[in-house]
Amino acid sequence: MKRFSRAAVLGATALAAGLVGTAAQAQVEIITVTAQKREQTLLEAPVAVTAVTGETIAEAQIRDAADLQTLVPSLSVGEFAASTNQTFNIRSLGSSSFNPGVEPSVGVFIDGVYVPRQGASINDFLSLERVEVIRGPQSTLFGRNTPAGVVSFHTRQPEFEFGAEGEVTVGNYNARVVSGTVTGPLVADQLAFRLDGSINQRDGFITNVDGREFNNRDRWSARGQLLWDSGGATTARFIASVSNIDENCCAAPFSNVAPSELFAFTQLGAVVPSGNPHDGTTAINGPLRTQVDTWGLSAEINHDFGGFTLTSITAYQSYEEDQVIDADFTTLDAAGARQQFQEYNAFTQEFRIASNGGENFDWMAGLFYYNNELTFQNETPYGSQLAAFANLASSLDPSVQALATGLGLPAGSGIPAIMNTIVGLNNMLGTPGVPALPAGGYLGAGQGLVNETYNYDTEAWSAFGQVDWRVTDRFTITAGLRYSRETKDYTPNVTINDPFSSLDAVALGQNLQLPGGLFFVPAILAGGGAPINPFVPLTLAQAQNPSVNFLLPLIEGSGLQFNRVNAPFTPGSRTDENVSGSIIFGYDWSPTLNTYLSVGTGYKPGGFSLNSNSAATGLFQFEEETTLNIEVGVKGTAFDNRMVYAIALFDQTNKDFQTEVFVGGGFYLDNAGEISVRGLEVEATIAPTQNLVLAGGFTWLFQNRYESYEFGPCPRTSSLTEPGLAGNPLFADCLATRVNQNGFTGRFNDLSGVDRGSPEFSGFLTAMYTQPLGNGLELRLRGETSYTSSQNLNGALAAMPSFEQDAITLVNGSIGIGAEDGAWSLQLWGRNLTDETYYRGTFFSVGTIGPSTNSYPSNPRTYGLTLRARF
C-alpha cells in the first residue's frame, strides 16, 4: 500500500498534485484524469477539468461536496431545507432539487456509476483518490443529465499489499469524526480487498427556543471492495456500499419580519423572530428532520482483447428518504408540518470498447442502459392557526381594513374573516354561483395539500462513440456522437382540500349579493362614491378588471391561494430522443504548450413535474434542455515545470433551461427560454521552492443573462404592497396579470435580456509550506482563501436586502506536524477563520402576507484537531 504521497498533500488543486524533483529544483507533478474515459494527464485532456486529490481534500478538511466549491471556482453547491437538498451548479448552471421530477443538469458519477439524485452523493468521502469537475456539456461520453458538466468521484482500489489508515477528529460544536480503511490481499496477486468506514457527528450550529439543536451532523457510511486480477487480460472490481443520514437540518430563521407578520406574531403570542439568522437561534414548534438510507452494488469488468479493451459497468442503487419540516419556521401552528417521502431503485449498465492505442487513431464506442423506479409523496396540511395568522397579518392593509370595517367586523379581521362573512351570508341568501362555506371557515386546520403521490418510471438507453485522429504529431481532431432515447411514465394521485384556493374572484365579483337585492362589489363601490349601480351585477369585463373588482387583489393577489384545485393531474408518458455531439481540435505547439478549440452540445430530457404547485403555471410536463458550448483552451507548463496553468474561454447557450423558483406560495417550474453564459476560467499552480506550493484560480462570468424568458416568475404571488416592486421597471410586468404560453392567467415577468443575478467572479488562492524538522519529522502550514462576488439569491431577482448577498471572502488554514513518510500526522485546523457571515439562500416566508423572508445562514467558524495514522 502506498504509504504517503508528499506531492499530493502539498498540492492545492486543479492542475497539480504537488512537487517532485530534487532539492535543487522543484517541479509540479501533473496528475492523471479520466475526463474522456481514458487516462490522460490534465494537460493532455482537451477539456476544461479541475481535479482535486483525496489527500488534498483530507488536508483541507473538506467533508462534503459543499466544502469542495472553495477549491473549484466554477462549482457552487447549495444546501436548502434538508441535508439532501443539495444543488450542484457549474458555471452558474444547475437544477433545483425540490422537484424530484426535475433531474440534475450536473451529472454526478461515483467510480463510473451514474448517481440519479445529487442528494445520494453527499455523505462523507471514503478512500477518495480524486474528484474531477468537468465543465461544460459532457453528453457525448457521459450521457444523460450532463448539459452543464460532470462531477466525478474516483475512489481508491484495493491493493495487493496490506495497509491501513485511520483518522480521528475532534472539534468545536462537539465534532467527532472517526474514519478508517484497510486493504490487502486475499489471494496473492489475484484477489484483494478494501474496507472503509466513517462516522461523522457534530452538535448543531443553531439552537431552537426549546433547546433543540439544528444543522447538526449525524451520519455514517461503509464500503467494501474486491479486486480480482486474472493475471492475464481480465480484471474485475466489485463494490458494495451503505450509508445513513439522520440529521435535524436545515434551519432557516427569519431574515426580514414585515410589519404585518410582526403584528400577527405579537397578537398570537408567538415567539417574535429576531430577524438575524446569524445569531445562532431560531424559533419553531415543529420538527426539522431528514433521514436517508442508501445502499448500492456495482461491478466493473475489463478485458483486454489486444487491440481493444472491453469494459462493463453494472450497478444497482437504492435510495430512501424521509423529511419532516416545520414549513412555516415559526412557533405557530400555521403552515403545518411538510412530510415528504422519496424512494427510488435504479439499475444502470454500460458496455464500452476502447482501442489500446494506434499510430494515427484512437477510438471508443459504447452502449448505456438506465432504469429508475421512483415514488414520491408529500403532504402539507394547514395548521390550526393559519386562519388567525392570515386574518391579523392582512388586517393591516388599508383596503382590507376598510372592507372589514364596512362589514362590521371587529379589529384584526382580515381576508379569511371577510370571505367567511360574505360567503356565509350568500349561502343563507341562497345566492346561485357561490360556493358553500367550509366547516370551520377558510384556511382551516387540515385543509390544504392533503396528499400528493407520484409513481415515476424512467427507462433510457443510448449509443455513443468517439474517435481521436492524430492528423500530425501535433494536431489531433476528436469527434464524438451520442444517440439517446428516454421514456418516462407518470402516475399522479393528488388530493387537495383547499376551499380558499378554489375561490374564483371573477365569478364572485359578479355573483355575491347583500340583502335587499344589492350586489356586493357594486354596492361597496357605490358606497365609496363610485358611479355604479349597486343593483346591477358587474359585467364580465368589469369583473376581470382589478381596479373595479377589488376581490381580484383581495383573493388572487393575497398570496393565500397556495394550491390550484381541480387541476388536470392525469397519468402520462413521454419519449425524448436526442443526438449530441462534440468536436475538438487540439494542437501541441511544444512539449510545454497545448491549445484546443471545442464545440459541444449537451442534453437533458424533458419530464413531468412531481409537485402540485406546477398547476399554477399549467406546466405539468416540461421540455428537454439543450446546450451548445464553444470553448477555446490553453494549457501548459513554465519555468522548467515549476508552474502549470490552464485557461478556458467559453460561450455557452442553454435552451429551454429547466428552472424552478420558490415565490412564497409555492415553486414556479418552467422552461426558461434561452440562457447565455460567457466567461473566462484560469487555474495555475506554481512551486517557487521545493517546500512551497501556491495554487489559485478564478471564474469570471462576464455575461450571464436570459436571452429570452417571456413568462418568468414574479418575486411573489401576492400583489399587496411590497418594497422594490412598485416603481421598479424590472417588475413592471408583475403589476398586472397575463396569459402565459400554457393558457394560464397569472403574474409573470418578462426577464428577456436580464442578468441572472449569479456571482460574476469567484476565485481561490492556497499556499502550502513544508519544513523538515529533523529526526524524520515535518512541519506543514496551509492557508486558503476563496472569494465570491455579490449575487441575488432569488431566481425571480427580488429587489430586497435579504436577497442581495454581498461579496464573500472565506479564510481557512491549518498547521500540522508528522512523519516525513506519512506514517502519522497531527493537524490543528480551522475553517471560516474570520467567522464570515452570509446567506446560502433566501426565500419568501411561507404563508405570509407581507414580504417577510427566511434565510439559510452560513456555517460559523469551526476548528479542531485531527490525528491520522498509516500502516
Phi, psi and omega in degrees: 000133178294118187286318189198134175245095181302323180298316184293323181288324181295322185292155182263308184182187165066257193267342189226146172267347175150219188247143169224166176118191182262173178297334182285331183213121177273145175224153179269130180274126179273128182268163184260139179231169176233041182299337177246025176061026167211150185292128175214155171285163179300328179285329181283329185290118183276051178219162176276105184221138173246134178237134178237125183284157179298324180291325174295318179298318178295316181297325181275001180058040175274118186258336178209181186296330180297326178285334184298331185295341178291342179252356181229094189297336179278351181258133170229140183232119178258147177230120186222142169068317182211161183303330185267352181276064177259140180239123177268131176233136173237127185056037177075004183253127179188174184241148178297148178258007183278342179243108183298343178285340179265111184274162186295151171269346175251116181282137177247130180231139175238114183052044176082359182260127179291131179257116188297325182234135184296333178297340180280357184246013190266352183291172185302146178287134178243125177044052184282130176273314178192163171238129177251128175249108185257121191261145183090168184298136182231032187291336184296310183263325186265340173086223195297145171058046176229035181290339179259336181149190185222140167245115187241119179263132178237123181259163182284138180279162171300153181237154183270010173240132184296140176194160179210150176222149178213156180216137173231126180234136171233146182204180177294169190057030176056039180289136177220122177230128176231125179215158180195160176216146176222138182217160179166180183275144167258322172229122187310125175063008181235316185225124179232161181229162168213133176239131180235149175206151181207140172232127183230114181227146179198144175292167183282157177275343186234133181252129178278162181298336180266009176096348177293150179248134181243165183062044178268183173232131176203090184213153176216158179207152179217152185207136177232143181224151169231138176236122179248129177239117184290348186084000180228247189261354189239137170228152179218139179233124181244134183229134172233134182222153178211144180208160180215139172232130177219088190228155175260089187209144012229130182288143179226080180298160179294133174255345173211126178248108182291154180306323181296317180288323178300318178297315181295316178303314183295315183293329182268000177076020179282159173291122182283122180299147180289335184081005179237098182295348184266004181275003175078016181229159172208170184218098175225158180246003181244185182280164176208080192221141176231129175236129181226133173234127179227151170208157182201158177227142176211155178219127175243123181239130178237133177228125181268115179268007181102286180279339180208166179240133175263129178239133175236128177236115181244135183211148173228132182230140178235135184222131179221127185224136173239127175237136171226118187227134172288098193291337181268350178054039177225176174272007176271159172264071186260282182283346181077178181273131174270118181247123181233146175225134179222135180216136172216154173230122187237140176237132176229148176217126176233131171246134183218135172241138182219139179294153180264023177104129178226175183292315183239342185228140163237144182216161180209142176213154182194169175233144180225136178231141183218134176221130183222127175246114187240140172235132180227131179231145179209141171215135180220077179285155178287148178273177185286346183247008181296315181298315180296318179297313181296323177299309183293316183295320182279344183291343180280344178291127185304319182292321177294318181298317180295319181293318179297319179296319179297332179271000178077022181275151182289166177302145182089359177278134182233210188299312180299320181294320178299313182289324175302317184292308187286324178289319177299319178298316181291330174297321178291326179283346182073029182294126179289152177079010179245126182291160179285139177291128181292150175301128182088357177084179181285149181061036181280164180301136179088346174285177178105212179277099182291313178191142167227128180231132181231135168252126191224107184250134182235133174227127184218150171214157181207159175232138185216161178200154179212142181231133171254120179248112178276093184297317173224182179289352179244334189251125181232135174247127178244126180227141181213154178222151174218128172258131182232142174223130184220135179238133178238133175246133192229124178232105180265152172218098189243128177239115180237126175240087187220082183301326181292319179293339180273355180294134179255105186296328179293311180296318180294325178299330179272330192258329185299139182229168172240161177304149179089013177082008178280144173266134193303302184295311177301324181294318179294319179295317179296322178296336177270004177097007180285142180282079182216145182276116183289349181264004181241128181293159176296145170287167179299319180297319178294320182293335180270358182260113183295340177283344176256306182271095183291351177289336179298304176291332182292319184261297187285337178262007184283339188080006182260356174270085188282339185229152171256114186276147178063028175289153184280072174278096184237149178302151180203170178213144178216151177232130178244140175233147182204148170240116178251153181204170177207152173220134184231130175251113181247138180224127177264103182289329179197173177299347183243008182213121178236148174225159176209152171233125183229147172231122183220151176244153179230165188205138169224127186293161173285183182183195181246145178284133175254051181207123183295341177299339182298340178297338181293335178245358180075012182260084180277337171223151185237161187269168181295154179250132181233155184224141171236125182233127175245128190217140173239131183228150176229130177226144179185180176235160181209166176055052179055046178066018173282344182225137170234150184210160176212135180229134178225130175245125188225155176226107187240131180237126176250127177252140182056043179303126183278111187232155178215128184231135176275125184242027176095307179271350180163188183263135180260115182251136180195164165268115191274058172050245182225135179241137178241125178233122177235138184196176180230132178239133180226132175223144180205149173227133182225142180242090181297326179223175178296337187253353187235131174234130175245137178220146179198169179186162176209159172236124180242110178264091185279350169217129181204089188215164170278117174286323176210128178197076190293324184243058177284171182282147166274158184305321180216163176280343181282141176254003176290169188306130174210141184291152175080000182254300178295131178086351178266116184299337179298331185249022181302324181290343184278352184275356178214157180278152176222165177260123183275185185293345179263004179083014181260141180265131179185188180263114182234151182241130176279107183260013180301130179081004185263139175298143186280351176083008178283162177301134178282329186221136172216145182199171180212161175212131178230154175222136179229124182235133177238146180220116175298139181251355184090164180058031178075013181256157181216139175261135179233126177242133181226133174231147186209134174223145177227152184224136175228127182287175186297157182203163172258128187271004183245128181297339177265004175065038180305132185266071178225149183304323183290346175263344182267097182273124178290172179300148185239131173236121180247143180232126177236158179192166178202157172225133184217159175224145181184182179287142180298330180272006176080012181297328176203158176204152176232124188233127171260122189227161175209143177237144187052057187297331179273003180055046178296135178248137179199171178260131174276341178187153179219143178215156175293136185299143184286130173075017182260158179268311179279174183279056175284152180225154171240150182224149173269112184283159177290160174286141180285183176296132175234151179206160181184186182231131182236128176249126179237146177219145179228140184234000000 
